Amino acid sequence: MSEAGKQPDECIDMADLRVEIDRLDHDLVRLFAQRAEYIDRAAQIKAGADLPARIEDRVEQVVANVRRHATTYGLPPELVEKLWRRLIDWSIAREESRLGPDSLRKG
């Protein structure tokens, strides 16, 4: 896990900023990898329950959650939603690679 770095207002030049952005990017990739582990576990559980990878109600719940978080942190909810829908699509494709296509599942 990366250590806490400087706050934005503590950066005195572009080199400082780039170090902090690179640190955050590392942490984001680590968190995406951790999220992927949960997606893999979801695929295992769904396989046992004969559930599809895409469960539309859950997709919309996740999107609503991230839109709310975006607002809380002062980010545009529309942008965060677009990013997360891509992440969700990637996650579903990852699950389908383990489960098989949803079109072949009962769900």
C-alpha positions, 0 to 999 in steps of 0.5 A: 500500500502506498504511503500518504503523500503531499496534499495538493497545496503542499506541491511546489512544482510540477515535479511534486505534482507528478509524483503525487499523481503517479502515487495516486494512479498506483493506488487506483490500479491496486484498488481496481485489482482488488475489486477484480478479486471480488468480481472473480468471487462473485462469478464463483458464487453466481455460478453456484446459484446459476445467476447471470453476470449482468443483474440490471438492478445491481448495475443501477444500484452501483451507478446510483451509489457512485453518482452519490459519492461523486457529488459528495466529493465535488465531482461531476456525477455524469462523468463518474457514471460514464467511467463506472459504466465502463468499469461495470461492463468490463467487470461483467465481461470478466464474469462472463469469461468465467461463467459463459455468456449470459444468453446461455444462462437461466438467470 
